[in-house]
């Protein structure tokens, strides 16, 4: 049923819980798992700022990636980890197309009612525009 699962990971508790769900599904369906973290630069960002932000984000997520990789290996799941710079919704949707994801798994962030209404959330935007099913974990 699932061959390629994408997990959006920002290091938060909801995204860690979402990783648990994605890892279980990947093991159950013998699917590959791709973990994507997105660093959002100040706007407008120069090329040098974006490159520096990517390096900082890779260093920031390195410990998380190492721990999550060990968990995936222990369960026999192939896991690839990537960090990108840009708007989270756009980068997640680009990655869906790149890896031909069958499923996106992501945590739900706890924005206030006003913020959700005014700005929307990344999970809501991905759910609306993704070309595959989206599992949002609370």
C-alpha positions, 0 to 999 in steps of 0.5 A: 500500500505504501512504498515511500513515506515522507515525514516532516520533522521540526524537532518538536514533540508533535513531529517526534510522535509523527516519526513514531507513526511513520516508522511503524507504517514504514516497517509494516508496509516495507516502505522507505522513509524520508525525513525532511526538516526545513529551515526558514530564512529571513525574507528576502534572504541572500544566497549567502544567508540561505547557505549559512542557514542550511549549514546551521540547520544541518548541525542543529538536526544532526543529533536528532537525525543520528538518533532517529536513524538508529531507531529506523535501522533497528526496525529494518527501515530505510531512512534518508534525512534531508534539510532544506531552506525555504518555506516549509509547505513549499519544500514539503510539497516539492519533496512529495513530488521528488520521491513520489511519496505515497503518504506524508506524516507530520505533527500538528502545531498548537497555534492559537485560534487567531493564528490558525485562522489568519495564517493557516498552518503548514499541516493544513496547507500540505493537507490541501495541496499534497498529491497524496494522503496526509496523516496529521498526528496530534 
